[in-house]
Amino acid sequence: MWSFAIINNRLTEIFFEKKKGKLFINGHCYVKKSEYKTKKEQKQIKEDTKKYKFSYRNKIYRDKIRNVKIPLTPFKA
């Protein structure tokens, strides 16, 4: 799954999995809000960024809302 999020105070697309109620983050990429022009995309950015705010350092995501550490778990090849 993927969603928009704020990581290190920048807009990103975040790729994650939810298993047994836990969040596993696979990676992220920084994007610009101007790349998304439709009303649906703008609404999705607004809603998702309220739910997902992280900081990322040393392969560890820190959830700023829930105050939880989430290690990076890359996609399996």
N, C-alpha and C positions, 0 to 999 in steps of 0.2 A: 504494500500500500504506500501511498505518498500523500503529502499534505504540504501546505505552506506553513512556515514557522519563522520566528525571529531567532537567529543565532548570532551571538556577538553583536547585537544591535543592527543586524542587516537582514534583509528579506532573503529567505532561502526556500528551496524545495527540499523537503526531508523525506527520506525513504526509510520505512520502518515495518516491523511485524509486531503483532500482538499475539502472545501465546500465554494461555492460562492467566490472563489478567495482567501480565507483565509486558512492558514496552521494550523492544529490541530495535535499536537504531542501526541501520545498515550504512547510511551515509547521507551527505547533503551536498547541495550546490547553490552558490549564491546567484540570485537573479535580480532583475530590475522590475519594478512595478510597471514601468512604461511598456514592457514587453507583452503585458496582458491587457487587452483592450475591451473585451466584452463585459457586459454588466454582470454576467454569471461569474466570470473569473474575478472581477473586482470584489464581488460579494463574498466569494470563497476566500479571498485573501484577508478580507476584514474579519470574517468569522474565525478562520483558522489561526490567525496570529494572536487572537485573544486567548486561545486554548494552549498554544505551544510557544513557549519562550525558553530558550536554552542558552547556556554559554558552552563553548567547546575549547578544550585545551588538553594536550597530551593524551589524545584518543579517548577522552572521557567527556560525556555530555552531562551538564548539570541543569536539571530542570529548575528554573527560577520560580515557578508557581508552586510546585509540590515539594521543593527542596529535596530532591532525590538525585543520586548519581547513577548514570546509565552508561556502561562501557560500550565502545564501538564494537559491533559484531558484523563484519563484512559479509557480503553475499557469498554463498557457497558456490563454487564453480562446478 
